[in-house]
Amino acid sequence: MAKKDGADTIESLSFEAALKELEEIVGRLERGQVELEDSIRIYERGTALKAHCEAKLRNAEARVQKLLLGPNGPAGAEPLDVT
């Protein structure tokens, strides 16, 4: 499990671990029980976690699409529009 003090690098986290930590950060910020400096620090980490999760999802999408493409082109699948 990821340590909240940043000892674990974000790049080493799985998608699920990063998402869980991001959800915890959002919860803490929404409750408003975090001091200003801590709020800034965890918001920055949350932003990095969000970017990490998005990159993991894009990578997974590319891998799935590669699997779905046959030797003669698309095998009945259309690219997912993530925008």
Secondary structure, DSSP 8 states (H G I E B T S, - for coil): ---TTS-S-GGGS-HHHHHHHHHHHHHHHHHT-S-HHHHHHHHHHHHHHHHHHHHHHHHHHHHHHHHHEETTEESS-------
